[in-house]
């Protein structure tokens, strides 16, 4: 009997509760929470690695699609639109990276895929600690053609990672936008969502060409319930923003990811 065959169909209440808890965590730090959802999909709900990544990507799409309107009161759409050259620069690389990453994921052996996921979750933990605490824009690291090339390369890398673990990529996009383009953190959060949405659509389009995407049809009710919980939690987390200092929250969340990475590595 395979792992997928032995897995019990998730109950609605645990699915919604888990989604809400993840959404709150993500909302508190301005992310969609997909990096925390993936370990639960594998470790608690017992989906195989590729299944978990595909389901995670679909739920990430839902959360990102509603998160941008949530932020419009703080960051108007006109402000985001005024920075369209930055978004296009990153998108040129991230969409290509998303297609490449999804293709790799479909060809990887399961044991190797688990280990890659574990390593990438550890990288995400490090990025949360080292690159997600800045509050103000900074002087851009490059300008002109150098900035465009750096943005293209960064976008490719972010797209590959986002596709491999089914995340929106905000934990990488936000520091990139701040350091490479010098935008402030609030605008970076909204720009990252604008870049993430088409990037994830490209990755999902690549996954949809493989039979593995059938896991979505088989678990559509679970996806809808957990995604609804994630959206509700993300909104609640956004309202709670500022109640917990970032310098206390980020190490705890990073530790959660490292522990999850260790468990997933052992799962391989």
C-alpha positions in Angstrom: 0.0 0.0 0.0 1.4 3.4 -1.0 1.6 6.4 1.4 -1.2 8.1 -0.5 -3.4 5.1 -0.3 -2.9 4.7 3.5 -3.6 8.4 4.2 -6.9 9.1 5.9 -9.0 11.9 4.3 -8.4 15.1 6.4 -11.4 16.2 8.5 -12.8 19.7 7.8 -12.3 21.2 11.3 -8.6 20.3 11.5 -8.1 21.5 7.9 -9.7 24.9 8.6 -8.0 25.3 12.0 -4.5 24.4 10.6 -5.1 26.8 7.7 -6.2 29.6 10.1 -3.2 29.1 12.4 -0.8 29.2 9.4 -2.6 32.3 8.0 -2.1 34.1 11.4 1.6 33.3 11.4 1.9 34.5 7.8 -0.2 37.6 8.4 2.0 38.7 11.4 5.1 38.9 9.2 3.4 39.8 5.9 3.6 36.4 4.1 1.1 34.0 2.8 2.1 31.3 5.2 2.8 28.6 2.6 6.3 27.9 4.1 4.5 26.8 7.3 1.7 25.0 5.5 4.0 22.7 3.5 5.4 20.9 6.6 1.9 20.3 7.9 0.7 18.9 4.6 3.5 16.4 4.7 3.9 15.7 8.4 0.3 16.0 9.7 -1.9 15.4 6.7 0.5 12.8 5.2 0.5 13.9 1.6 3.5 12.8 -0.5 6.1 15.5 -1.3 4.9 16.3 -4.8 1.2 16.2 -3.8 1.9 18.6 -0.9 3.7 21.0 -3.1 0.9 21.1 -5.7 -1.8 21.6 -3.0 0.4 24.2 -1.3 0.8 26.1 -4.6 -3.0 26.2 -5.2 -3.7 27.4 -1.6 -0.9 30.0 -2.0 -2.6 31.3 -5.1 -5.8 31.8 -3.2 -4.1 33.6 -0.3 -2.0 35.9 -2.5 -5.1 36.8 -4.7 -7.0 38.1 -1.7 -3.9 39.6 0.1 -3.3 42.3 -2.4 -6.8 43.9 -2.0 -6.3 43.6 1.8 -3.3 45.8 1.6 -4.8 48.6 -0.6 -5.7 50.8 2.3 -2.0 50.9 3.3 -0.5 50.7 -0.2 -2.8 52.1 -2.9 -2.9 50.3 -6.2 -1.6 53.4 -8.0 1.6 53.3 -5.9 2.2 49.6 -6.9 1.4 50.4 -10.6 3.9 53.3 -10.6 6.7 50.8 -10.0 5.7 48.4 -12.8 9.2 48.4 -14.3 10.5 46.8 -11.1 7.8 44.1 -11.2 8.4 43.4 -14.9 12.1 43.0 -14.3 11.6 40.4 -11.6 8.8 38.7 -13.4 10.9 38.2 -16.5 13.1 35.9 -14.4 10.6 34.5 -11.9 8.2 33.1 -14.5 11.0 31.3 -16.3 12.3 30.0 -13.0 8.8 28.8 -12.0 8.5 26.8 -15.2 12.0 25.3 -14.6 11.4 24.5 -11.0 8.1 22.8 -11.6 9.8 20.7 -14.3 12.5 19.6 -11.9 10.0 18.8 -9.2 8.1 16.4 -11.5 11.3 14.5 -12.4 12.9 14.2 -8.9 13.0 11.0 -7.0 10.7 11.2 -3.9 13.5 10.7 -1.4 15.6 13.4 -3.1 12.6 15.7 -3.3 12.0 15.4 0.5 15.6 16.4 1.2 15.5 19.3 -1.2 12.3 20.6 0.5 14.1 20.2 3.9 17.1 22.2 2.7 14.9 24.9 1.2 12.9 25.3 4.3 16.1 25.8 6.2 17.1 28.5 3.7 13.7 30.2 4.2 14.3 30.1 8.0 17.7 31.8 7.5 16.1 34.5 5.2 13.4 35.2 7.8 16.1 35.8 10.4 18.6 37.8 8.3 16.6 39.5 5.5 13.1 40.2 6.7 13.5 42.6 9.5 14.3 45.9 7.7 11.7 48.6 8.0 12.9 51.3 5.6 14.0 51.4 2.0 17.8 51.5 1.4 20.1 52.7 -1.3 19.8 50.3 -4.3 22.7 47.9 -4.6 22.8 48.4 -8.4 21.6 50.8 -11.0 20.9 50.7 -14.8 21.8 47.6 -16.7 23.4 46.0 -13.6 20.2 46.3 -11.7 18.2 44.8 -14.6 20.6 41.8 -14.9 20.6 41.3 -11.1 16.8 41.4 -11.0 16.5 38.9 -13.8 18.9 36.5 -12.1 17.3 36.9 -8.7 13.9 36.4 -10.3 15.0 33.1 -11.8 16.2 31.8 -8.5 13.1 32.9 -6.6 10.8 31.4 -9.2 12.7 28.0 -9.0 12.5 27.9 -5.2 8.8 29.0 -5.2 7.9 26.2 -7.6 9.8 23.5 -5.8 8.1 24.1 -2.5 4.8 25.7 -3.6 5.3 29.1 -1.9 4.5 32.6 -3.1 8.2 33.6 -2.6 7.6 36.7 -0.5 10.3 35.8 2.0 12.8 36.1 -0.9 11.1 38.8 -2.9 10.7 41.3 -0.1 14.4 41.5 0.8 15.3 41.5 -2.9 13.0 44.5 -3.5 14.4 46.4 -0.5 18.1 45.7 -1.2 18.2 45.7 -5.0 15.7 48.4 -5.8 15.6 50.5 -2.5 11.8 50.4 -2.0 10.3 50.6 1.5 9.1 47.5 3.2 5.3 48.2 2.8 5.6 48.8 -0.9 7.9 45.8 -1.2 5.2 43.6 0.4 2.6 44.6 -2.2 5.0 44.4 -5.1 6.0 40.9 -4.0 2.4 39.9 -4.2 2.1 41.4 -7.7 5.1 39.4 -8.8 4.1 36.2 -7.0 0.7 35.8 -8.6 1.7 35.4 -12.2 4.8 33.5 -11.1 2.7 30.9 -9.3 0.3 30.7 -12.2 3.2 29.7 -14.5 4.4 27.1 -12.1 0.9 25.6 -11.7 0.5 25.6 -15.5 3.6 23.4 -15.7 2.4 21.1 -13.0 -1.0 20.8 -14.7 0.7 19.0 -17.6 1.4 16.0 -15.4 -1.0 13.5 -13.9 0.2 14.4 -10.4 -2.2 17.4 -10.6 -5.1 14.9 -10.1 -4.4 15.2 -6.4 -6.1 18.6 -6.6 -9.3 17.1 -8.0 -9.2 14.3 -5.4 -8.8 16.8 -2.5 -10.8 19.8 -3.7 -12.9 20.0 -0.6 -9.9 19.9 1.7 -8.1 22.5 -0.4 -11.1 24.9 -0.2 -11.5 24.5 3.5 -7.8 24.9 4.4 -7.5 27.8 1.9 -10.5 29.5 3.6 -8.8 29.1 7.0 -5.6 30.5 5.6 -7.4 33.6 4.2 -9.2 34.2 7.5 -6.0 33.7 9.5 -4.0 36.0 7.2 -6.6 38.7 7.7 -6.6 38.2 11.5 -2.8 38.1 11.6 -2.7 41.4 9.6 -5.0 43.0 12.2 -2.7 41.8 15.0 0.4 43.2 13.3 2.5 45.1 15.9 1.2 43.2 18.9 4.2 40.8 18.8 7.6 42.5 18.1 9.2 41.1 15.0 12.5 40.5 16.8 10.7 38.0 19.1 8.4 36.5 16.4 10.9 35.8 13.6 13.3 33.5 15.6 10.3 31.4 16.8 9.0 31.0 13.2 12.5 30.2 11.9 12.9 27.6 14.6 9.6 26.0 13.6 10.8 25.8 10.0 14.1 24.2 11.0 12.4 21.6 13.2 10.0 20.9 10.3 13.0 20.6 7.9 14.6 18.0 10.2 11.5 15.9 10.3 11.0 16.1 6.6 14.6 15.1 6.0 14.2 12.1 8.2 10.9 11.3 6.4 13.0 10.8 3.2 
